[in-house]
Amino acid sequence: MPKPVILTLDDDASVLNTIARDLRSHYGQDYRIVPIESGKAALDYIKKMQQRNETIALFLVDQRMPEINGVEFLQEGIQAYPQAKRVLLTAYADTQAAIDSINEVGLDYYLLKPWHPPEERLYPVLDELLEDWRVHVRLPYEGIRIAGTLWSLPSHQAKDFLTRHQIPYQWLDIEKDSNARQLVESINSEVTKLPVIFFPDGTTLLQPDLKELAEKVGLQTRAALPFYDIVVVGSGPAGLAAAVYAGSEGYRCLVIERAAPGGQAGSSPKIENYLGFPTGISGDDLARRAVSQAKRFGVEILSAQEAKRVFVKDAYRIIQLADGTEISCHALLIATGASFHTLKMPGAAELTGAGIYYGAAYTEAMNYKDQDVFVAGGANSAAQGALYLSQFARKVRVLIRGKQLTASKYLIDALEQNQKIELLRNTDLVEVRGKNTLEQIIVKNTATDQVQTFDVSAMFVFIGVRPQSQLIADLVKRSDKGYIYTGTDLIVDKKPPQGWTLERDPFLLETSIPGIFAAGDVRYGTSHRVASAVGEGAIAFALMKEYLKAL
Ligand SMILES: Cc1cc2nc3c(=O)[nH]c(=O)nc-3n(C[C@H](O)[C@H](O)[C@H](O)COP(=O)(O)OP(=O)(O)OC[C@H]3O[C@@H](n4cnc5c(N)ncnc54)[C@H](O)[C@@H]3O)c2cc1C
């Protein structure tokens, strides 16, 4: 934590030097003394201090200055630092101005020049004020601060990215906090680009993409080598499990992740049916443990890097990243999982991140404290989302298309017992409305045809998962829905798939291209559970090892 500042202002250089010397000798150990000669320069300096999130404990300001006098300066300075103590340095002739300013700027004290000896006429006064400041001050947050609005999608994405990496930050809503707005305006006067992210080293990023943000917070975004024995695309449970085994057996292994480790499981507030955690474990905790385990075994994990395309060249499997970089390997695991369907109705795309969220209950829940929210979906993920949101929201209504929830029994029981949760069965979402943020939704009961309109602050969507297999669509065989076929699913009439070049049949989790494997939710026939994904990841590694041995 940087030292709090005592800012002293006087246009007379020799007076300024003397006061700075006296302040340093008595307060230099605990405070940074900043002497400045003009009010304008001091106001500019204050803006920079705000960006660096430094704090001012005391203003000690000369009253009689050209351009901006002491009281005028304090009027502005205390807008930025309302908790700072305010002392005017005055000549006898300015006494009345000082008295008038007691109410105007909440002046704490006025000192008459000269203040010598300081032991009698300066330090006792300032000691008392600084003591009082220390007792009452709320020191500024030291870490990363994200300033934006609830309706800005890039603000939501930045928050979600840091949350998923368990990097703490402070959220500043510029629509509710005028100081935060001022701070943003000092960087970006039109407030056209949000969020503005302030870092403790005083630097800022303006609406960064995730890769820029990842680099700034020290995450790895570039591979250290051009070639690996094993590359895994996707760092959900399947990818991380394979990586832990690959690393532990000494293979050079790289994991490529377009967002943050943990995948869908990472967005679960509480996984209660994973073996070995009888009281449940949050998805981000599970992901954090798996990431440190993989890294301990020397696995590299890239964040905010999307694998765009895969192609084959002789014995090499080559992955092209969104930034054009190519990385090659001998064995490749596609563990890209699945993601939720996005709503196709008019207006939904514009309101994404502005009240409509896909599986993001974790990141945004606290912003909807004491408000009414909706959850769309009736499976485990939706049920967990609703239960988590009910800790903050006033009311959570769950839209279920069918007659029954499809979630596990323990979750259905918890939903039904929760007073804040209302289950709307046989209910279709018909329309979403809102100008800048979601304001209303219209739903229809399919059994009675009754249409209802609800005022709503947010809707969290957990419907229809879709496999994320586009990157390999033109290479391997997939089902109509895009799930990747592996092993025996590729054998038709006892024959391997067309173009298969090896004597043997594809291994259990091998795709229609030798050396390319698939595991977890992206694979045809999987069971969409954390444990199955982990198990498949482990088996995929064992099979990749077999494959590598035969090369
Ligand atoms: C909210 C929620 C709660 C859940 N709760 C439970 C539960 O309690 N118990 C349970 O057993 N299951 C639960 N599930 C299901 C479980 O999380 C999934 O079955 C599991 O995460 C699947 O793991 P995976 O590794 O196959 O894929 P995913 O977890 O989907 O991970 C895939 C990863 O690949 C990345 N990726 C995708 N495409 C690319 C690309 N082109 N380049 C780079 N990276 C890419 C994604 O960003 C993602 O991180 C829950 C799911 C959700 C959404």
The ligand as a MOL file (V3000), in Angstrom:
LIG
                    3D

  0  0  0     0  0            999 V3000
M  V30 BEGIN CTAB
M  V30 COUNTS 53 58 0 0 0
M  V30 BEGIN ATOM
M  V30 1 C -23.6860 -24.0860 -14.3240 0
M  V30 2 C -23.3380 -25.5360 -14.4990 0
M  V30 3 C -23.4190 -26.3870 -13.4130 0
M  V30 4 C -23.0700 -27.7360 -13.5510 0
M  V30 5 N -23.1450 -28.5460 -12.4600 0
M  V30 6 C -22.7650 -29.8330 -12.5430 0
M  V30 7 C -22.7700 -30.6660 -11.3890 0
M  V30 8 O -23.1330 -30.2370 -10.3080 0
M  V30 9 N -22.3460 -31.9310 -11.5300 0
M  V30 10 C -21.9220 -32.4430 -12.7250 0
M  V30 11 O -21.4960 -33.6040 -12.7620 0
M  V30 12 N -21.9270 -31.6740 -13.8420 0
M  V30 13 C -22.3360 -30.3810 -13.7830 0
M  V30 14 N -22.3370 -29.5970 -14.9040 0
M  V30 15 C -21.8920 -30.1810 -16.1920 0
M  V30 16 C -20.3740 -30.2110 -16.2790 0
M  V30 17 O -19.8620 -28.9710 -15.8770 0
M  V30 18 C -19.8930 -30.5450 -17.6810 0
M  V30 19 O -20.3840 -31.8010 -18.0220 0
M  V30 20 C -18.3720 -30.5480 -17.7590 0
M  V30 21 O -17.8540 -29.2840 -17.4200 0
M  V30 22 C -17.8880 -30.9170 -19.1540 0
M  V30 23 O -16.5100 -30.8090 -19.1640 0
M  V30 24 P -15.6550 -30.6550 -20.5030 0
M  V30 25 O -14.2420 -30.5820 -20.0910 0
M  V30 26 O -16.0260 -31.7050 -21.4620 0
M  V30 27 O -16.1360 -29.3100 -21.1970 0
M  V30 28 P -16.3550 -27.8320 -20.6430 0
M  V30 29 O -16.4960 -27.8290 -19.1970 0
M  V30 30 O -17.4590 -27.2800 -21.4720 0
M  V30 31 O -14.9880 -27.0930 -21.0020 0
M  V30 32 C -14.6160 -26.8520 -22.3360 0
M  V30 33 C -13.5970 -25.7250 -22.3820 0
M  V30 34 O -13.1160 -25.5850 -23.7210 0
M  V30 35 C -12.9870 -24.2230 -24.0380 0
M  V30 36 N -13.0680 -24.0720 -25.5140 0
M  V30 37 C -14.1290 -24.3220 -26.3150 0
M  V30 38 N -13.8000 -24.0880 -27.6030 0
M  V30 39 C -12.5030 -23.6850 -27.6110 0
M  V30 40 C -11.5820 -23.3010 -28.6440 0
M  V30 41 N -11.9540 -23.3000 -29.9280 0
M  V30 42 N -10.3290 -22.9250 -28.2840 0
M  V30 43 C -9.9410 -22.9360 -26.9830 0
M  V30 44 N -10.7760 -23.2950 -25.9630 0
M  V30 45 C -12.0290 -23.6730 -26.2760 0
M  V30 46 C -14.1500 -23.5720 -23.3270 0
M  V30 47 O -13.9190 -22.1870 -23.1250 0
M  V30 48 C -14.1880 -24.3750 -22.0160 0
M  V30 49 O -13.3970 -23.7680 -21.0270 0
M  V30 50 C -22.6630 -28.2570 -14.8050 0
M  V30 51 C -22.6250 -27.3980 -15.9060 0
M  V30 52 C -22.9480 -26.0430 -15.7590 0
M  V30 53 C -22.8760 -25.1400 -16.9340 0
M  V30 END ATOM
M  V30 BEGIN BOND
M  V30 1 1 1 2
M  V30 2 1 2 3
M  V30 3 2 2 52
M  V30 4 2 3 4
M  V30 5 1 4 5
M  V30 6 1 4 50
M  V30 7 2 5 6
M  V30 8 1 6 7
M  V30 9 1 6 13
M  V30 10 2 7 8
M  V30 11 1 7 9
M  V30 12 1 9 10
M  V30 13 2 10 11
M  V30 14 1 10 12
M  V30 15 2 12 13
M  V30 16 1 13 14
M  V30 17 1 14 15
M  V30 18 1 14 50
M  V30 19 1 15 16
M  V30 20 1 16 17
M  V30 21 1 16 18
M  V30 22 1 18 19
M  V30 23 1 18 20
M  V30 24 1 20 21
M  V30 25 1 20 22
M  V30 26 1 22 23
M  V30 27 1 23 24
M  V30 28 2 24 25
M  V30 29 1 24 26
M  V30 30 1 24 27
M  V30 31 1 27 28
M  V30 32 2 28 29
M  V30 33 1 28 30
M  V30 34 1 28 31
M  V30 35 1 31 32
M  V30 36 1 32 33
M  V30 37 1 33 34
M  V30 38 1 33 48
M  V30 39 1 34 35
M  V30 40 1 35 36
M  V30 41 1 35 46
M  V30 42 1 36 37
M  V30 43 1 36 45
M  V30 44 2 37 38
M  V30 45 1 38 39
M  V30 46 1 39 40
M  V30 47 2 39 45
M  V30 48 1 40 41
M  V30 49 2 40 42
M  V30 50 1 42 43
M  V30 51 2 43 44
M  V30 52 1 44 45
M  V30 53 1 46 47
M  V30 54 1 46 48
M  V30 55 1 48 49
M  V30 56 2 50 51
M  V30 57 1 51 52
M  V30 58 1 52 53
M  V30 END BOND
M  V30 END CTAB
M  END
